[in-house]
Amino acid sequence: MMMSDDPLSRAPVRKFDGAFRWEGVERRPYKDAATAPFRAISRQTLASDPRLAGELRYFEIEPGGFSTLERHEHMHAVMALRGSGLCLVGDAVYALGAHDLVTIEPMVWHQFRAGRDAPLGFLCLVNAARDRPQLPTEADLAALRSSPEVAAFLDGLIEPV
């Protein structure tokens, strides 16, 4: 069943297919590959309507993949749905598993990485109108790398437990 662009004509239920896809929802590239570094990640916009103040998206990072290291003025609420991985939030690295909830404050560096054996899938709730992500400068990277744990994370040298 195709979904209309008109939010009022959409079916109120989008069926889950059991394989982390939803009826009528297109699986898209995470970002334009020329804009920022990332690897093996896709996105699906599950809910986006002008009447909402937010947008609900599902991201899936394939084994060994990662999101862009970035920050921006809007908040995120992220809930892992499947798999495991690591996330950098500010100057700390956290193990992440199914149903863990991550809150990312404005202007905080963050990145998600899947483990090597399974995808990491998560829901992300953000403002409907949001600013463009900022990428780290060389000085920002140097500051982040002053922590051995963060440097190991950025280099892909640590794995989720």
KEFIPA-877089 format. One record per residue: residue in three letters; y, x, z of N, C-alpha, C in turn. Coordinates in steps of 0.02 Angstrom, whole numbers, plus 50000, padded with zeros to 5 digits. Each point is the difference from the previous one (the first is absolute). Layout:
<sites>
ALAYXZYXZYXZ ...
</sites>
This chain:
<sites>
MET499415004250000500594995850000500625004450000 MET500454999049954500625003949996500514997150047 MET500405004450029500524997750047500664999949962 SER500404994950011500664999449970500495004450037 ASP500535002049966500535003850033500434995450045 ASP499964993549989500374995350041499634999050066 PRO500325002250057499644999550064499814992950020 LEU500374995049976499844993150019499394997449963 SER499815003149944499424997649962499365003850015 ARG500045004950044499405003950017499534996050045 ALA499365001349992499514997150045500135002750071 PRO499924995950051500145002450068499485004950027 VAL499435000649966499475004550023499815004749942 ARG499965006450016499765004949952499355002750028 LYS499464998549969499345001750025499885007649998 PHE499695002450053499795006950007499325000749967 ASP499895005349961499375000549963499485004350036 GLY500165002550059499525004050037500035007449983 ALA500355001849947500055006949979500735002450004 PHE500384997050045500705001750012500444998949937 ARG499864994249969500414997449946500114992650016 TRP500564997349976500164993150013500124996449934 GLU499774993849997500054995949940500734999649976 GLY500115001549937500664999449970500485005650019 VAL499765005250033500435005550020499825006249959 GLU500505002749967499885005849957499985006450042 ARG499515004349984499965006650031500435004649958 ARG500495003250032500495004149963500005007150026 PRO500305004449960500095006950026500464999850061 TYR499905004750043500395000550062500745000849984 LYS500175004649957500695001449980499985003049930 ASP500595001149973500065003849938499825007250017 ALA499535002849966499755006750016500545005449996 ALA500544998749963500525005149993500495000050059 THR499964994950044500514999350052499855003950064 ALA499365001050016499835003250064499265002049999 PRO499835005050040499305002150002499564995250042 PHE499434998249973499494996050033499365000949961 ARG499454997650028499365000749965499554994050016 ALA499724997149947499454995150005500154994150045 ILE500544996449985500204994250040500234994449955 SER499844993850019500214994249962500324995050048 ARG500334994949971500314994950041499904993149970 GLN499994995150043499984993049980500524996350042 THR500444996449968500494996050036499694993250013 LEU499864998750064499664993950019500484994150011 ALA500595001450026500494994850013500695002849989 SER500364996849954500695001849987500344993749974 ASP500484997750037500334993749984500725000550025 PRO500484997949961500705000650022500144996550066 ARG499574995350019500104996450064499755004050059 LEU499645005449987499775004350054500495005850010 ALA500055002350059500425006050012499595006349989 GLY499344999349990499575005849992499534999349941 GLU499625005349989499505000349948499375002950030 LEU499434996949986499355002350025499625003149942 ARG499815006450009499655003749948499365003050028 TYR499525001049955499385003450019499975006449959 PHE499915005650035499935006549968499295002550011 GLU499745003549951499355003050009500035007249975 ILE499835004650046499995007149984499285002049992 GLU499835002749942499325002349987499845006150043 PRO499365001550010499825006050039500375006249976 GLY500305003650046500375006049984500724998849976 GLY500204993749993500664998449976500524999550056 PHE500624999249980500554999550049500604996549970 SER500404997150044500634996949980500545005349998 THR500594998149979500575004649997500265001450070 LEU500195006150013500355001750062500734997949989 GLU500234995150040500664997149989500284997050063 ARG500634998049995500334996050053500514995649966 HIS500224994850035500494995349973500314996150057 GLU500494995949984500374996450051499644993750025 HIS499494997849967499644994050022499385001850041 MET499794995350041499395000850041499384998249959 HIS499435002150025499354997949975499594997750059 ALA499574995249987499444998550045499385000749956 VAL499545004350021499415001649960499384998650041 MET499534996249972499364998850034499435002349955 ALA499615004750025499425002349963499484994449997 LEU499724998849942499484994949993499315003049992 ARG499975005849968499345003049990500065007649993 GLY499445003350014499985007249994500335003450059 SER500135006449991500345003950051500415005349966 GLY500475002650038500435005149972500465002750054 LEU500525003049977500515002850045500684997549977 CYS500464999450048500684998549981500475004650039 LEU500505002249965500545003850029500564995050013 VAL500254999850061500574995850018500465004550040 GLY500565001949970500465004650034499705006950003 ASP499915002550061499735006750008499315000050032 ALA499644994349992499334999450029499514997349948 VAL499375002150006499464997949956499534995650041 TYR499814994449971499564995250034499394998549958 ALA499424999450033499404997549966500104992549991 LEU499754997449945500104993049983499354997049978 GLY499814994450030499404996449982500134992749991 ALA499504996349978500074992949986500314996350060 HIS500494996049986500364995650045500525003550044 ASP500095006549991500545003550035500664997949969 LEU500514999450042500664997949978500495005850009 VAL500395001449949500495005550001500694996949989 THR500475001750043500704998049990500395006249981 ILE500354999649945500405005649975500734998050004 GLU500365003450043500714998650011500405002549939 PRO500624997449992500425002449945500135007650005 MET500045003149942500175007149992499515004850035 VAL499384997950005499475004250028499545002249943 TRP499865006549997499535002549949499324997150012 HIS499664998049946499324997350007499605001249936 GLN499355000450010499535000849945499314997850025 PHE499614997249954499314997950015499535004049957 ARG499435001950029499485003749965499324996950014 ALA499614999049948499314997550009499555006050016 GLY499454998650035499505005150010499655001649934 ARG499535004750002499675002149938499414995549979 ASP499784995650046499394996349986500094992649983 ALA500574997250015500094992849988500744998549989 PRO500144994549965500704998249990500324997750066 LEU500655000550004500404997350055500414994449970 GLY499874993950023500374994249976500434997150056 PHE500634998349984500434997350053500514995149972 LEU500184995350044500544995349986500665003250022 CYS500534998649963500655002750016500514994349995 LEU500364998850054500524994950001500675003650001 VAL500434998549951500665003149994500524994649984 ASN500635001950006500544995649980499954998449926 ALA500184994049980499994998249929500525004249962 ALA500595000850029500525004349971499995006550040 ARG499835005549967499945006350036500315005749960 ASP500165005350035500305005849968499475004349967 ARG500225004749959499555004649966499765005350049 PRO499375002149994499755005350044500375006649989 GLN500065003850053500295006749997499425005050006 LEU500015005049957499505005350003500275005850041 PRO499565003950031500255005550042500295005749959 THR500535002950028500285006149971499585005950025 GLU500145005949975499665006050025500135000950075 ALA500614998650022500175000650071499604994850041 ASP499944993949974499604994850035499275002250006 LEU499725002649946499315002350001499915005750049 ALA500475004650002499965005650048500014997450071 ALA500424995150014500034997150068499344996650017 LEU499734996149953499364996750013499445005150011 ARG500005005349960499485005150004500055004450062 SER500534999250039500065003950062499464997950051 SER499724994249990499434997750041499365002049964 PRO499575003950031499375002049967499574994049980 GLU500004994750041499604994149983500274996649938 VAL500664999449995500304996849941499895004349939 ALA500075006650006499885004549944499284999349975 ALA499524999750046499304999249980499894993349965 PHE500334994750025499964993449968500275000449929 LEU500605002849992500325000449935499585004149950 ASP499645004850025499575004249958499314997049989 GLY499874994250030499354996749992499445003650036 LEU500165003650053499505004050034499674996550059 ILE500254994150019499684996550055499734993349973 GLU499454997950028499664993949980499984995150058 PRO499984993549984499924995150055499345001050035 VAL499994998450064499395000850039499574993849995 
</sites>
